[in-house]
Amino acid sequence: MTALPSAAPPLLHARGLRFARNDEPVFGPLEFAVEAGEALLVQGDNGAGKTTLLRVLAGLLRADHGEVALQGQPADPARRARAIAYLGHLPGLKADLSALENLDFLCGLHGRRPSQDAAGALATVGLAGYEDALARQLSAGQKKRLSLARLWMSPAPLWLLDEPYANLDLEGIELVNRMVQAHLREGGAALVTTHGAYAAPPVRTRLLILEKAA
Ligand SMILES: Nc1ncnc2c1ncn2[C@@H]1O[C@H](COP(=O)(O)OP(=O)(O)OP(=O)(O)O)[C@@H](O)[C@H]1O
């Protein structure tokens, strides 16, 4: 008799995750999972700990307690590098490189989907014609779009998006939603922080509400 195949583990599973600064709790303990094909909307007021949580998940900060598993395995640095694409508040661009050079540089660091070329990604995010513009000459919204192009080129299945709608016009908000939809359709997953439900991708969504620690 052959064993039934077991269900795939979630892309991300956090167990008992807790973070404190100088013994002051910021969040947790938190328990949540994100499956392929769904988004986790992380909501909370200013200072509730949304950015801190994403930075812990990305491995940029160390949790005081708890575990993070990626595809059923402990989230060590190599696995994080393969599985996670992090879009933070700051665009993380090189000011004196052009848009295309920035994409080449970032893809060199983080890898790229073989099907995606940089010029195509720039066109996808509405930056056709800006290939040779230096990052420092771009507006805040254009910089965000350039970061989105990098995200679009990433081979990582798990997107951690910190306030991805910030600095974007309405068309840019729709662009983020279309990108998240397409990513989830391809079997990816996304964690998205927002202050409220004013903008959210129209996808299968779980909600995680963070409240300021008392
Ligand atoms: N580098 C830091 N040093 C000390 N405290 C910090 C630091 N970064 C954040 N904090 C504190 O940690 C708490 C959580 O901050 P965090 O940035 O995670 O909140 P947030 O929910 O993302 O807020 P916002 O909606 O304003 O972006 C806040 O009380 C904040 O003051």
The ligand as an ORCA input file, in Angstrom:
! r2SCAN-3c Opt
* xyz 0 1
  N      15.493     51.255     15.742
  C      14.653     51.332     16.777
  N      15.109     51.565     18.003
  C      14.281     51.631     19.069
  N      12.944     51.460     18.988
  C      12.431     51.234     17.774
  C      13.250     51.139     16.600
  N      12.447     50.888     15.534
  C      11.195     50.823     16.019
  N      11.173     51.021     17.347
  C       9.982     50.985     18.222
  O       9.387     49.694     18.089
  C       7.970     49.812     18.060
  C       7.430     49.167     16.787
  O       7.896     49.911     15.653
  P       7.558     49.460     14.163
  O       8.335     50.351     13.257
  O       7.736     48.009     14.055
  O       5.985     49.793     14.100
  P       5.015     49.829     12.830
  O       3.778     49.098     13.221
  O       5.714     49.365     11.613
  O       4.728     51.395     12.727
  P       4.325     52.334     11.480
  O       2.910     52.007     11.131
  O       4.450     53.714     12.085
  O       5.315     52.099     10.369
  C       7.656     51.298     18.191
  O       7.338     51.575     19.527
  C       8.941     51.990     17.810
  O       9.095     53.191     18.489
*
